[in-house]
Amino acid sequence: MMPAVKMLRDNFNNAQREQSDTNLDAVLKLSVNAGDHLKVYAGLAQKTRSASYQERYLWLHLQSTGDLADGFNYIGNIKLNPEVAREIELGFDFHVHVTMISPRIYYRDIDDYIQGTPTDNAKAIMVSKAIANANTPLKFNNVEATIMGFDMPLHCNIDEHWAIH
């Protein structure tokens, strides 16, 4: 076995691997009828996600992450915190006869977002280049993230059997 692989294995096996997460999810939705055809909508939410097995315990990258379709190899991080996303959403539903449109804007702030970032682990970089002839592997780490956007679902019944979504 390659000395670098052996060292990665031994470091993982000697690490404290036991992890326990306590997660809280909550949703508050409010909608108010503002007329015959209009409903105003507001929502607040918190969603928590713990690291997956690969994100937390993958000590040797190679192809076990399937390159996540981005051409990079990934290694895990035992010390990952759960992601905590808090979101506010505002919008309305407008419907007339067979048509409904529901535009929404949202803002999501994510603490401890789990993202692959370049590793500084020299042994992992050496193994990646020697075995897989790959780029510097990415290590899953917690970073801060913000996601904001706009959605606009549209629904239109053409007849009793056909609809456009």
CNS distance restraints for C-alpha pairs under 8 A (distance, minus, plus):
assign (resid   1 and name CA) (resid   5 and name CA) 6.83 0.50 0.50
assign (resid   1 and name CA) (resid   6 and name CA) 6.48 0.50 0.50
assign (resid   2 and name CA) (resid   6 and name CA) 6.26 0.50 0.50
assign (resid   3 and name CA) (resid   7 and name CA) 6.15 0.50 0.50
assign (resid   4 and name CA) (resid   8 and name CA) 6.26 0.50 0.50
assign (resid   4 and name CA) (resid 123 and name CA) 5.26 0.50 0.50
assign (resid   4 and name CA) (resid 124 and name CA) 7.49 0.50 0.50
assign (resid   4 and name CA) (resid 126 and name CA) 7.28 0.50 0.50
assign (resid   4 and name CA) (resid 127 and name CA) 6.58 0.50 0.50
assign (resid   5 and name CA) (resid   9 and name CA) 6.11 0.50 0.50
assign (resid   5 and name CA) (resid  60 and name CA) 7.63 0.50 0.50
assign (resid   5 and name CA) (resid 123 and name CA) 7.41 0.50 0.50
assign (resid   5 and name CA) (resid 124 and name CA) 7.87 0.50 0.50
assign (resid   5 and name CA) (resid 127 and name CA) 6.73 0.50 0.50
assign (resid   6 and name CA) (resid  10 and name CA) 6.06 0.50 0.50
assign (resid   7 and name CA) (resid  11 and name CA) 5.99 0.50 0.50
assign (resid   7 and name CA) (resid 123 and name CA) 7.68 0.50 0.50
assign (resid   8 and name CA) (resid  12 and name CA) 6.23 0.50 0.50
assign (resid   8 and name CA) (resid  59 and name CA) 6.71 0.50 0.50
assign (resid   8 and name CA) (resid  60 and name CA) 7.24 0.50 0.50
assign (resid   8 and name CA) (resid 123 and name CA) 6.96 0.50 0.50
assign (resid   8 and name CA) (resid 124 and name CA) 7.29 0.50 0.50
assign (resid   9 and name CA) (resid  13 and name CA) 6.13 0.50 0.50
assign (resid   9 and name CA) (resid  59 and name CA) 6.89 0.50 0.50
assign (resid   9 and name CA) (resid  60 and name CA) 7.73 0.50 0.50
assign (resid  10 and name CA) (resid  14 and name CA) 6.00 0.50 0.50
assign (resid  11 and name CA) (resid  15 and name CA) 6.16 0.50 0.50
assign (resid  12 and name CA) (resid  59 and name CA) 6.43 0.50 0.50
assign (resid  17 and name CA) (resid  57 and name CA) 7.96 0.50 0.50
assign (resid  17 and name CA) (resid  78 and name CA) 6.32 0.50 0.50
assign (resid  19 and name CA) (resid  78 and name CA) 7.84 0.50 0.50
assign (resid  21 and name CA) (resid  50 and name CA) 6.96 0.50 0.50
assign (resid  21 and name CA) (resid  81 and name CA) 7.99 0.50 0.50
assign (resid  21 and name CA) (resid  82 and name CA) 7.10 0.50 0.50
assign (resid  23 and name CA) (resid  48 and name CA) 5.66 0.50 0.50
assign (resid  23 and name CA) (resid  49 and name CA) 7.32 0.50 0.50
assign (resid  23 and name CA) (resid  50 and name CA) 7.75 0.50 0.50
assign (resid  23 and name CA) (resid  82 and name CA) 7.66 0.50 0.50
assign (resid  24 and name CA) (resid  46 and name CA) 7.44 0.50 0.50
assign (resid  24 and name CA) (resid  47 and name CA) 6.89 0.50 0.50
assign (resid  24 and name CA) (resid  48 and name CA) 6.12 0.50 0.50
assign (resid  25 and name CA) (resid  45 and name CA) 7.51 0.50 0.50
assign (resid  25 and name CA) (resid  46 and name CA) 5.27 0.50 0.50
assign (resid  25 and name CA) (resid  47 and name CA) 4.69 0.50 0.50
assign (resid  25 and name CA) (resid  48 and name CA) 6.04 0.50 0.50
assign (resid  26 and name CA) (resid  45 and name CA) 5.55 0.50 0.50
assign (resid  26 and name CA) (resid  46 and name CA) 5.21 0.50 0.50
assign (resid  26 and name CA) (resid  47 and name CA) 6.76 0.50 0.50
assign (resid  27 and name CA) (resid  43 and name CA) 7.34 0.50 0.50
assign (resid  27 and name CA) (resid  44 and name CA) 5.88 0.50 0.50
assign (resid  27 and name CA) (resid  45 and name CA) 4.33 0.50 0.50
assign (resid  27 and name CA) (resid  46 and name CA) 6.51 0.50 0.50
assign (resid  28 and name CA) (resid  43 and name CA) 5.63 0.50 0.50
assign (resid  28 and name CA) (resid  44 and name CA) 5.17 0.50 0.50
assign (resid  28 and name CA) (resid  45 and name CA) 6.22 0.50 0.50
assign (resid  29 and name CA) (resid  41 and name CA) 7.51 0.50 0.50
assign (resid  29 and name CA) (resid  42 and name CA) 5.99 0.50 0.50
assign (resid  29 and name CA) (resid  43 and name CA) 4.42 0.50 0.50
assign (resid  29 and name CA) (resid  44 and name CA) 6.54 0.50 0.50
assign (resid  30 and name CA) (resid  41 and name CA) 5.85 0.50 0.50
assign (resid  30 and name CA) (resid  42 and name CA) 5.28 0.50 0.50
assign (resid  30 and name CA) (resid  43 and name CA) 6.19 0.50 0.50
assign (resid  31 and name CA) (resid  39 and name CA) 6.45 0.50 0.50
assign (resid  31 and name CA) (resid  40 and name CA) 5.48 0.50 0.50
assign (resid  31 and name CA) (resid  41 and name CA) 4.39 0.50 0.50
assign (resid  31 and name CA) (resid  42 and name CA) 6.37 0.50 0.50
assign (resid  32 and name CA) (resid  39 and name CA) 5.54 0.50 0.50
assign (resid  32 and name CA) (resid  40 and name CA) 5.29 0.50 0.50
assign (resid  32 and name CA) (resid  41 and name CA) 6.65 0.50 0.50
assign (resid  33 and name CA) (resid  38 and name CA) 6.14 0.50 0.50
assign (resid  33 and name CA) (resid  39 and name CA) 4.40 0.50 0.50
assign (resid  33 and name CA) (resid  40 and name CA) 6.39 0.50 0.50
assign (resid  34 and name CA) (resid  38 and name CA) 5.33 0.50 0.50
assign (resid  34 and name CA) (resid  39 and name CA) 5.45 0.50 0.50
assign (resid  34 and name CA) (resid  40 and name CA) 6.55 0.50 0.50
assign (resid  35 and name CA) (resid  39 and name CA) 7.18 0.50 0.50
assign (resid  37 and name CA) (resid  93 and name CA) 7.94 0.50 0.50
assign (resid  37 and name CA) (resid  94 and name CA) 5.55 0.50 0.50
assign (resid  37 and name CA) (resid  95 and name CA) 5.21 0.50 0.50
assign (resid  37 and name CA) (resid  96 and name CA) 6.19 0.50 0.50
assign (resid  38 and name CA) (resid  92 and name CA) 6.91 0.50 0.50
assign (resid  38 and name CA) (resid  93 and name CA) 5.72 0.50 0.50
assign (resid  38 and name CA) (resid  94 and name CA) 4.70 0.50 0.50
assign (resid  38 and name CA) (resid  95 and name CA) 6.73 0.50 0.50
assign (resid  39 and name CA) (resid  92 and name CA) 5.46 0.50 0.50
assign (resid  39 and name CA) (resid  93 and name CA) 5.08 0.50 0.50
assign (resid  39 and name CA) (resid  94 and name CA) 6.61 0.50 0.50
assign (resid  40 and name CA) (resid  91 and name CA) 6.12 0.50 0.50
assign (resid  40 and name CA) (resid  92 and name CA) 4.29 0.50 0.50
assign (resid  40 and name CA) (resid  93 and name CA) 6.50 0.50 0.50
assign (resid  41 and name CA) (resid  90 and name CA) 5.79 0.50 0.50
assign (resid  41 and name CA) (resid  91 and name CA) 5.10 0.50 0.50
assign (resid  41 and name CA) (resid  92 and name CA) 5.21 0.50 0.50
assign (resid  41 and name CA) (resid  93 and name CA) 7.55 0.50 0.50
assign (resid  42 and name CA) (resid  88 and name CA) 7.52 0.50 0.50
assign (resid  42 and name CA) (resid  89 and name CA) 5.64 0.50 0.50
assign (resid  42 and name CA) (resid  90 and name CA) 4.57 0.50 0.50
assign (resid  42 and name CA) (resid  91 and name CA) 6.47 0.50 0.50
assign (resid  43 and name CA) (resid  87 and name CA) 7.89 0.50 0.50
assign (resid  43 and name CA) (resid  88 and name CA) 5.67 0.50 0.50
assign (resid  43 and name CA) (resid  89 and name CA) 4.99 0.50 0.50
assign (resid  43 and name CA) (resid  90 and name CA) 6.51 0.50 0.50
assign (resid  44 and name CA) (resid  86 and name CA) 7.52 0.50 0.50
assign (resid  44 and name CA) (resid  87 and name CA) 5.66 0.50 0.50
assign (resid  44 and name CA) (resid  88 and name CA) 4.67 0.50 0.50
assign (resid  44 and name CA) (resid  89 and name CA) 6.51 0.50 0.50
assign (resid  45 and name CA) (resid  85 and name CA) 7.98 0.50 0.50
assign (resid  45 and name CA) (resid  86 and name CA) 5.67 0.50 0.50
assign (resid  45 and name CA) (resid  87 and name CA) 5.17 0.50 0.50
assign (resid  45 and name CA) (resid  88 and name CA) 6.65 0.50 0.50
assign (resid  46 and name CA) (resid  84 and name CA) 6.92 0.50 0.50
assign (resid  46 and name CA) (resid  85 and name CA) 5.53 0.50 0.50
assign (resid  46 and name CA) (resid  86 and name CA) 4.45 0.50 0.50
assign (resid  46 and name CA) (resid  87 and name CA) 6.40 0.50 0.50
assign (resid  47 and name CA) (resid  84 and name CA) 5.90 0.50 0.50
assign (resid  47 and name CA) (resid  85 and name CA) 5.20 0.50 0.50
assign (resid  47 and name CA) (resid  86 and name CA) 6.61 0.50 0.50
assign (resid  48 and name CA) (resid  82 and name CA) 6.47 0.50 0.50
assign (resid  48 and name CA) (resid  83 and name CA) 5.44 0.50 0.50
assign (resid  48 and name CA) (resid  84 and name CA) 4.51 0.50 0.50
assign (resid  48 and name CA) (resid  85 and name CA) 6.23 0.50 0.50
assign (resid  49 and name CA) (resid  82 and name CA) 5.42 0.50 0.50
assign (resid  49 and name CA) (resid  83 and name CA) 5.10 0.50 0.50
assign (resid  49 and name CA) (resid  84 and name CA) 6.71 0.50 0.50
assign (resid  50 and name CA) (resid  81 and name CA) 7.11 0.50 0.50
assign (resid  50 and name CA) (resid  82 and name CA) 4.29 0.50 0.50
assign (resid  50 and name CA) (resid  83 and name CA) 6.35 0.50 0.50
assign (resid  51 and name CA) (resid  55 and name CA) 5.68 0.50 0.50
assign (resid  51 and name CA) (resid  56 and name CA) 5.97 0.50 0.50
assign (resid  51 and name CA) (resid  80 and name CA) 6.75 0.50 0.50
assign (resid  51 and name CA) (resid  81 and name CA) 7.45 0.50 0.50
assign (resid  51 and name CA) (resid  82 and name CA) 6.19 0.50 0.50
assign (resid  51 and name CA) (resid  83 and name CA) 7.89 0.50 0.50
assign (resid  51 and name CA) (resid 114 and name CA) 7.37 0.50 0.50
assign (resid  52 and name CA) (resid  56 and name CA) 6.23 0.50 0.50
assign (resid  53 and name CA) (resid  57 and name CA) 5.72 0.50 0.50
assign (resid  53 and name CA) (resid  58 and name CA) 7.38 0.50 0.50
assign (resid  54 and name CA) (resid  58 and name CA) 4.93 0.50 0.50
assign (resid  54 and name CA) (resid  65 and name CA) 7.39 0.50 0.50
assign (resid  54 and name CA) (resid  75 and name CA) 7.69 0.50 0.50
assign (resid  54 and name CA) (resid  76 and name CA) 6.04 0.50 0.50
assign (resid  55 and name CA) (resid  75 and name CA) 7.08 0.50 0.50
assign (resid  55 and name CA) (resid  76 and name CA) 4.56 0.50 0.50
assign (resid  55 and name CA) (resid  77 and name CA) 6.34 0.50 0.50
assign (resid  55 and name CA) (resid 140 and name CA) 5.89 0.50 0.50
assign (resid  56 and name CA) (resid  76 and name CA) 4.56 0.50 0.50
assign (resid  56 and name CA) (resid  77 and name CA) 4.65 0.50 0.50
assign (resid  56 and name CA) (resid  78 and name CA) 4.65 0.50 0.50
assign (resid  56 and name CA) (resid  79 and name CA) 7.32 0.50 0.50
assign (resid  56 and name CA) (resid  80 and name CA) 6.62 0.50 0.50
assign (resid  56 and name CA) (resid 140 and name CA) 7.60 0.50 0.50
assign (resid  57 and name CA) (resid  75 and name CA) 7.86 0.50 0.50
assign (resid  57 and name CA) (resid  76 and name CA) 5.07 0.50 0.50
assign (resid  57 and name CA) (resid  77 and name CA) 6.36 0.50 0.50
assign (resid  57 and name CA) (resid  78 and name CA) 5.89 0.50 0.50
assign (resid  58 and name CA) (resid  74 and name CA) 7.88 0.50 0.50
assign (resid  58 and name CA) (resid  75 and name CA) 5.21 0.50 0.50
assign (resid  58 and name CA) (resid  76 and name CA) 4.41 0.50 0.50
assign (resid  58 and name CA) (resid  77 and name CA) 7.50 0.50 0.50
assign (resid  59 and name CA) (resid  75 and name CA) 5.59 0.50 0.50
assign (resid  59 and name CA) (resid  76 and name CA) 5.88 0.50 0.50
assign (resid  60 and name CA) (resid  75 and name CA) 6.13 0.50 0.50
assign (resid  60 and name CA) (resid 124 and name CA) 7.43 0.50 0.50
assign (resid  61 and name CA) (resid  65 and name CA) 7.11 0.50 0.50
assign (resid  61 and name CA) (resid  73 and name CA) 5.61 0.50 0.50
assign (resid  61 and name CA) (resid  74 and name CA) 5.21 0.50 0.50
assign (resid  61 and name CA) (resid  75 and name CA) 5.06 0.50 0.50
assign (resid  61 and name CA) (resid 128 and name CA) 7.58 0.50 0.50
assign (resid  61 and name CA) (resid 137 and name CA) 7.44 0.50 0.50
assign (resid  62 and name CA) (resid  73 and name CA) 6.21 0.50 0.50
assign (resid  62 and name CA) (resid  74 and name CA) 7.81 0.50 0.50
assign (resid  62 and name CA) (resid 128 and name CA) 7.01 0.50 0.50
assign (resid  62 and name CA) (resid 131 and name CA) 7.84 0.50 0.50
assign (resid  62 and name CA) (resid 132 and name CA) 6.48 0.50 0.50
assign (resid  63 and name CA) (resid  67 and name CA) 6.30 0.50 0.50
assign (resid  63 and name CA) (resid  73 and name CA) 6.90 0.50 0.50
assign (resid  65 and name CA) (resid  73 and name CA) 6.87 0.50 0.50
assign (resid  65 and name CA) (resid  74 and name CA) 6.55 0.50 0.50
assign (resid  66 and name CA) (resid  73 and name CA) 7.84 0.50 0.50
assign (resid  67 and name CA) (resid  71 and name CA) 5.23 0.50 0.50
assign (resid  67 and name CA) (resid  72 and name CA) 5.12 0.50 0.50
assign (resid  67 and name CA) (resid  73 and name CA) 5.25 0.50 0.50
assign (resid  67 and name CA) (resid  74 and name CA) 7.26 0.50 0.50
assign (resid  68 and name CA) (resid  72 and name CA) 7.29 0.50 0.50
assign (resid  68 and name CA) (resid  73 and name CA) 7.96 0.50 0.50
assign (resid  72 and name CA) (resid 134 and name CA) 7.34 0.50 0.50
assign (resid  72 and name CA) (resid 135 and name CA) 6.50 0.50 0.50
assign (resid  72 and name CA) (resid 136 and name CA) 7.71 0.50 0.50
assign (resid  72 and name CA) (resid 137 and name CA) 6.22 0.50 0.50
assign (resid  72 and name CA) (resid 138 and name CA) 6.87 0.50 0.50
assign (resid  73 and name CA) (resid 128 and name CA) 7.81 0.50 0.50
assign (resid  73 and name CA) (resid 134 and name CA) 7.48 0.50 0.50
assign (resid  73 and name CA) (resid 135 and name CA) 7.57 0.50 0.50
assign (resid  73 and name CA) (resid 136 and name CA) 7.73 0.50 0.50
assign (resid  73 and name CA) (resid 137 and name CA) 4.87 0.50 0.50
assign (resid  73 and name CA) (resid 138 and name CA) 6.14 0.50 0.50
assign (resid  74 and name CA) (resid 116 and name CA) 7.00 0.50 0.50
assign (resid  74 and name CA) (resid 137 and name CA) 5.42 0.50 0.50
assign (resid  74 and name CA) (resid 138 and name CA) 4.69 0.50 0.50
assign (resid  74 and name CA) (resid 139 and name CA) 5.54 0.50 0.50
assign (resid  74 and name CA) (resid 140 and name CA) 7.10 0.50 0.50
assign (resid  75 and name CA) (resid 137 and name CA) 7.00 0.50 0.50
assign (resid  75 and name CA) (resid 138 and name CA) 6.29 0.50 0.50
assign (resid  75 and name CA) (resid 139 and name CA) 4.80 0.50 0.50
assign (resid  75 and name CA) (resid 140 and name CA) 6.50 0.50 0.50
assign (resid  76 and name CA) (resid 139 and name CA) 5.83 0.50 0.50
assign (resid  76 and name CA) (resid 140 and name CA) 5.48 0.50 0.50
assign (resid  77 and name CA) (resid 139 and name CA) 6.74 0.50 0.50
assign (resid  77 and name CA) (resid 140 and name CA) 5.74 0.50 0.50
assign (resid  77 and name CA) (resid 141 and name CA) 6.71 0.50 0.50
assign (resid  80 and name CA) (resid 114 and name CA) 7.66 0.50 0.50
assign (resid  80 and name CA) (resid 140 and name CA) 7.81 0.50 0.50
assign (resid  80 and name CA) (resid 141 and name CA) 6.44 0.50 0.50
assign (resid  80 and name CA) (resid 142 and name CA) 6.39 0.50 0.50
assign (resid  81 and name CA) (resid 112 and name CA) 6.34 0.50 0.50
assign (resid  81 and name CA) (resid 142 and name CA) 6.88 0.50 0.50
assign (resid  82 and name CA) (resid 112 and name CA) 6.56 0.50 0.50
assign (resid  82 and name CA) (resid 113 and name CA) 7.77 0.50 0.50
assign (resid  82 and name CA) (resid 114 and name CA) 7.96 0.50 0.50
assign (resid  83 and name CA) (resid 110 and name CA) 6.65 0.50 0.50
assign (resid  83 and name CA) (resid 111 and name CA) 5.86 0.50 0.50
assign (resid  83 and name CA) (resid 112 and name CA) 4.85 0.50 0.50
assign (resid  83 and name CA) (resid 113 and name CA) 4.98 0.50 0.50
assign (resid  83 and name CA) (resid 114 and name CA) 6.61 0.50 0.50
assign (resid  83 and name CA) (resid 142 and name CA) 7.91 0.50 0.50
assign (resid  84 and name CA) (resid 110 and name CA) 5.55 0.50 0.50
assign (resid  84 and name CA) (resid 111 and name CA) 5.21 0.50 0.50
assign (resid  84 and name CA) (resid 112 and name CA) 6.64 0.50 0.50
assign (resid  84 and name CA) (resid 113 and name CA) 7.39 0.50 0.50
assign (resid  85 and name CA) (resid 108 and name CA) 6.40 0.50 0.50
assign (resid  85 and name CA) (resid 109 and name CA) 5.67 0.50 0.50
assign (resid  85 and name CA) (resid 110 and name CA) 4.21 0.50 0.50
assign (resid  85 and name CA) (resid 111 and name CA) 6.38 0.50 0.50
assign (resid  86 and name CA) (resid 108 and name CA) 5.54 0.50 0.50
assign (resid  86 and name CA) (resid 109 and name CA) 5.41 0.50 0.50
assign (resid  86 and name CA) (resid 110 and name CA) 6.40 0.50 0.50
assign (resid  87 and name CA) (resid 106 and name CA) 6.89 0.50 0.50
assign (resid  87 and name CA) (resid 107 and name CA) 5.61 0.50 0.50
assign (resid  87 and name CA) (resid 108 and name CA) 4.27 0.50 0.50
assign (resid  87 and name CA) (resid 109 and name CA) 6.50 0.50 0.50
assign (resid  88 and name CA) (resid 106 and name CA) 5.65 0.50 0.50
assign (resid  88 and name CA) (resid 107 and name CA) 5.54 0.50 0.50
assign (resid  88 and name CA) (resid 108 and name CA) 6.66 0.50 0.50
assign (resid  89 and name CA) (resid 104 and name CA) 6.65 0.50 0.50
assign (resid  89 and name CA) (resid 105 and name CA) 5.70 0.50 0.50
assign (resid  89 and name CA) (resid 106 and name CA) 4.29 0.50 0.50
assign (resid  89 and name CA) (resid 107 and name CA) 6.64 0.50 0.50
assign (resid  90 and name CA) (resid 104 and name CA) 5.60 0.50 0.50
assign (resid  90 and name CA) (resid 105 and name CA) 5.49 0.50 0.50
assign (resid  90 and name CA) (resid 106 and name CA) 6.48 0.50 0.50
assign (resid  91 and name CA) (resid 102 and name CA) 6.98 0.50 0.50
assign (resid  91 and name CA) (resid 103 and name CA) 5.58 0.50 0.50
assign (resid  91 and name CA) (resid 104 and name CA) 4.23 0.50 0.50
assign (resid  91 and name CA) (resid 105 and name CA) 6.29 0.50 0.50
assign (resid  92 and name CA) (resid 102 and name CA) 5.60 0.50 0.50
assign (resid  92 and name CA) (resid 103 and name CA) 6.08 0.50 0.50
assign (resid  92 and name CA) (resid 104 and name CA) 6.85 0.50 0.50
assign (resid  93 and name CA) (resid 100 and name CA) 6.85 0.50 0.50
assign (resid  93 and name CA) (resid 101 and name CA) 5.88 0.50 0.50
assign (resid  93 and name CA) (resid 102 and name CA) 4.38 0.50 0.50
assign (resid  93 and name CA) (resid 103 and name CA) 7.06 0.50 0.50
assign (resid  94 and name CA) (resid 100 and name CA) 5.56 0.50 0.50
assign (resid  94 and name CA) (resid 101 and name CA) 5.38 0.50 0.50
assign (resid  94 and name CA) (resid 102 and name CA) 6.32 0.50 0.50
assign (resid  95 and name CA) (resid  99 and name CA) 5.52 0.50 0.50
assign (resid  95 and name CA) (resid 100 and name CA) 4.08 0.50 0.50
assign (resid  95 and name CA) (resid 101 and name CA) 6.40 0.50 0.50
assign (resid  96 and name CA) (resid 100 and name CA) 6.52 0.50 0.50
assign (resid  98 and name CA) (resid 155 and name CA) 7.95 0.50 0.50
assign (resid  98 and name CA) (resid 156 and name CA) 5.55 0.50 0.50
assign (resid  98 and name CA) (resid 157 and name CA) 5.24 0.50 0.50
assign (resid  98 and name CA) (resid 158 and name CA) 7.68 0.50 0.50
assign (resid  99 and name CA) (resid 154 and name CA) 7.49 0.50 0.50
assign (resid  99 and name CA) (resid 155 and name CA) 5.65 0.50 0.50
assign (resid  99 and name CA) (resid 156 and name CA) 4.32 0.50 0.50
assign (resid  99 and name CA) (resid 157 and name CA) 6.59 0.50 0.50
assign (resid 100 and name CA) (resid 154 and name CA) 5.82 0.50 0.50
assign (resid 100 and name CA) (resid 155 and name CA) 5.14 0.50 0.50
assign (resid 100 and name CA) (resid 156 and name CA) 6.42 0.50 0.50
assign (resid 101 and name CA) (resid 152 and name CA) 6.80 0.50 0.50
assign (resid 101 and name CA) (resid 153 and name CA) 5.89 0.50 0.50
assign (resid 101 and name CA) (resid 154 and name CA) 4.56 0.50 0.50
assign (resid 101 and name CA) (resid 155 and name CA) 6.46 0.50 0.50
assign (resid 102 and name CA) (resid 151 and name CA) 8.00 0.50 0.50
assign (resid 102 and name CA) (resid 152 and name CA) 5.46 0.50 0.50
assign (resid 102 and name CA) (resid 153 and name CA) 5.35 0.50 0.50
assign (resid 102 and name CA) (resid 154 and name CA) 6.53 0.50 0.50
assign (resid 103 and name CA) (resid 150 and name CA) 7.26 0.50 0.50
assign (resid 103 and name CA) (resid 151 and name CA) 5.73 0.50 0.50
assign (resid 103 and name CA) (resid 152 and name CA) 4.07 0.50 0.50
assign (resid 103 and name CA) (resid 153 and name CA) 6.51 0.50 0.50
assign (resid 104 and name CA) (resid 150 and name CA) 5.63 0.50 0.50
assign (resid 104 and name CA) (resid 151 and name CA) 5.17 0.50 0.50
assign (resid 104 and name CA) (resid 152 and name CA) 6.14 0.50 0.50
assign (resid 105 and name CA) (resid 148 and name CA) 7.62 0.50 0.50
assign (resid 105 and name CA) (resid 149 and name CA) 5.79 0.50 0.50
assign (resid 105 and name CA) (resid 150 and name CA) 4.45 0.50 0.50
assign (resid 105 and name CA) (resid 151 and name CA) 6.48 0.50 0.50
assign (resid 106 and name CA) (resid 148 and name CA) 5.54 0.50 0.50
assign (resid 106 and name CA) (resid 149 and name CA) 5.52 0.50 0.50
assign (resid 106 and name CA) (resid 150 and name CA) 6.39 0.50 0.50
assign (resid 107 and name CA) (resid 146 and name CA) 7.50 0.50 0.50
assign (resid 107 and name CA) (resid 147 and name CA) 6.05 0.50 0.50
assign (resid 107 and name CA) (resid 148 and name CA) 4.37 0.50 0.50
assign (resid 107 and name CA) (resid 149 and name CA) 6.74 0.50 0.50
assign (resid 108 and name CA) (resid 146 and name CA) 5.71 0.50 0.50
assign (resid 108 and name CA) (resid 147 and name CA) 5.05 0.50 0.50
assign (resid 108 and name CA) (resid 148 and name CA) 5.98 0.50 0.50
assign (resid 109 and name CA) (resid 145 and name CA) 6.18 0.50 0.50
assign (resid 109 and name CA) (resid 146 and name CA) 4.65 0.50 0.50
assign (resid 109 and name CA) (resid 147 and name CA) 6.54 0.50 0.50
assign (resid 110 and name CA) (resid 144 and name CA) 6.04 0.50 0.50
assign (resid 110 and name CA) (resid 145 and name CA) 5.06 0.50 0.50
assign (resid 110 and name CA) (resid 146 and name CA) 5.97 0.50 0.50
assign (resid 110 and name CA) (resid 147 and name CA) 7.96 0.50 0.50
assign (resid 111 and name CA) (resid 143 and name CA) 7.16 0.50 0.50
assign (resid 111 and name CA) (resid 144 and name CA) 5.24 0.50 0.50
assign (resid 111 and name CA) (resid 145 and name CA) 6.74 0.50 0.50
assign (resid 112 and name CA) (resid 142 and name CA) 4.44 0.50 0.50
assign (resid 112 and name CA) (resid 143 and name CA) 5.09 0.50 0.50
assign (resid 112 and name CA) (resid 144 and name CA) 5.57 0.50 0.50
assign (resid 112 and name CA) (resid 145 and name CA) 7.85 0.50 0.50
assign (resid 113 and name CA) (resid 141 and name CA) 7.91 0.50 0.50
assign (resid 113 and name CA) (resid 142 and name CA) 5.22 0.50 0.50
assign (resid 113 and name CA) (resid 143 and name CA) 5.13 0.50 0.50
assign (resid 113 and name CA) (resid 144 and name CA) 5.71 0.50 0.50
assign (resid 113 and name CA) (resid 145 and name CA) 6.20 0.50 0.50
assign (resid 114 and name CA) (resid 140 and name CA) 6.20 0.50 0.50
assign (resid 114 and name CA) (resid 141 and name CA) 5.58 0.50 0.50
assign (resid 114 and name CA) (resid 142 and name CA) 4.81 0.50 0.50
assign (resid 114 and name CA) (resid 143 and name CA) 6.47 0.50 0.50
assign (resid 115 and name CA) (resid 139 and name CA) 7.94 0.50 0.50
assign (resid 115 and name CA) (resid 140 and name CA) 5.33 0.50 0.50
assign (resid 115 and name CA) (resid 141 and name CA) 5.55 0.50 0.50
assign (resid 115 and name CA) (resid 142 and name CA) 6.34 0.50 0.50
assign (resid 115 and name CA) (resid 143 and name CA) 6.72 0.50 0.50
assign (resid 116 and name CA) (resid 138 and name CA) 5.01 0.50 0.50
assign (resid 116 and name CA) (resid 139 and name CA) 5.07 0.50 0.50
assign (resid 116 and name CA) (resid 140 and name CA) 4.29 0.50 0.50
assign (resid 116 and name CA) (resid 141 and name CA) 6.10 0.50 0.50
assign (resid 117 and name CA) (resid 138 and name CA) 4.92 0.50 0.50
assign (resid 117 and name CA) (resid 139 and name CA) 5.40 0.50 0.50
assign (resid 117 and name CA) (resid 140 and name CA) 6.31 0.50 0.50
assign (resid 117 and name CA) (resid 141 and name CA) 6.57 0.50 0.50
assign (resid 118 and name CA) (resid 136 and name CA) 6.52 0.50 0.50
assign (resid 118 and name CA) (resid 137 and name CA) 6.15 0.50 0.50
assign (resid 118 and name CA) (resid 138 and name CA) 4.41 0.50 0.50
assign (resid 118 and name CA) (resid 139 and name CA) 6.07 0.50 0.50
assign (resid 119 and name CA) (resid 124 and name CA) 7.86 0.50 0.50
assign (resid 119 and name CA) (resid 125 and name CA) 7.61 0.50 0.50
assign (resid 119 and name CA) (resid 136 and name CA) 7.12 0.50 0.50
assign (resid 119 and name CA) (resid 137 and name CA) 6.20 0.50 0.50
assign (resid 119 and name CA) (resid 138 and name CA) 5.40 0.50 0.50
assign (resid 119 and name CA) (resid 139 and name CA) 5.28 0.50 0.50
assign (resid 120 and name CA) (resid 125 and name CA) 7.69 0.50 0.50
assign (resid 121 and name CA) (resid 125 and name CA) 6.35 0.50 0.50
assign (resid 122 and name CA) (resid 126 and name CA) 6.10 0.50 0.50
assign (resid 123 and name CA) (resid 127 and name CA) 6.19 0.50 0.50
assign (resid 124 and name CA) (resid 128 and name CA) 6.09 0.50 0.50
assign (resid 124 and name CA) (resid 137 and name CA) 7.12 0.50 0.50
assign (resid 125 and name CA) (resid 129 and name CA) 6.25 0.50 0.50
assign (resid 125 and name CA) (resid 136 and name CA) 5.53 0.50 0.50
assign (resid 125 and name CA) (resid 137 and name CA) 6.29 0.50 0.50
assign (resid 126 and name CA) (resid 130 and name CA) 6.02 0.50 0.50
assign (resid 127 and name CA) (resid 131 and name CA) 5.70 0.50 0.50
assign (resid 127 and name CA) (resid 132 and name CA) 7.51 0.50 0.50
assign (resid 128 and name CA) (resid 132 and name CA) 5.25 0.50 0.50
assign (resid 128 and name CA) (resid 133 and name CA) 6.14 0.50 0.50
assign (resid 128 and name CA) (resid 134 and name CA) 5.60 0.50 0.50
assign (resid 128 and name CA) (resid 135 and name CA) 7.11 0.50 0.50
assign (resid 128 and name CA) (resid 136 and name CA) 6.81 0.50 0.50
assign (resid 128 and name CA) (resid 137 and name CA) 6.63 0.50 0.50
assign (resid 129 and name CA) (resid 133 and name CA) 4.28 0.50 0.50
assign (resid 129 and name CA) (resid 134 and name CA) 5.27 0.50 0.50
assign (resid 129 and name CA) (resid 135 and name CA) 6.92 0.50 0.50
assign (resid 129 and name CA) (resid 136 and name CA) 7.51 0.50 0.50
assign (resid 153 and name CA) (resid 165 and name CA) 7.22 0.50 0.50
assign (resid 154 and name CA) (resid 164 and name CA) 7.65 0.50 0.50
assign (resid 154 and name CA) (resid 165 and name CA) 5.61 0.50 0.50
assign (resid 155 and name CA) (resid 163 and name CA) 7.12 0.50 0.50
assign (resid 155 and name CA) (resid 164 and name CA) 5.64 0.50 0.50
assign (resid 155 and name CA) (resid 165 and name CA) 4.62 0.50 0.50
assign (resid 156 and name CA) (resid 163 and name CA) 5.55 0.50 0.50
assign (resid 156 and name CA) (resid 164 and name CA) 5.10 0.50 0.50
assign (resid 156 and name CA) (resid 165 and name CA) 6.63 0.50 0.50
assign (resid 157 and name CA) (resid 162 and name CA) 6.23 0.50 0.50
assign (resid 157 and name CA) (resid 163 and name CA) 4.20 0.50 0.50
assign (resid 157 and name CA) (resid 164 and name CA) 6.35 0.50 0.50
assign (resid 158 and name CA) (resid 162 and name CA) 5.35 0.50 0.50
assign (resid 158 and name CA) (resid 163 and name CA) 5.19 0.50 0.50
assign (resid 158 and name CA) (resid 164 and name CA) 7.27 0.50 0.50
assign (resid 159 and name CA) (resid 163 and name CA) 6.96 0.50 0.50
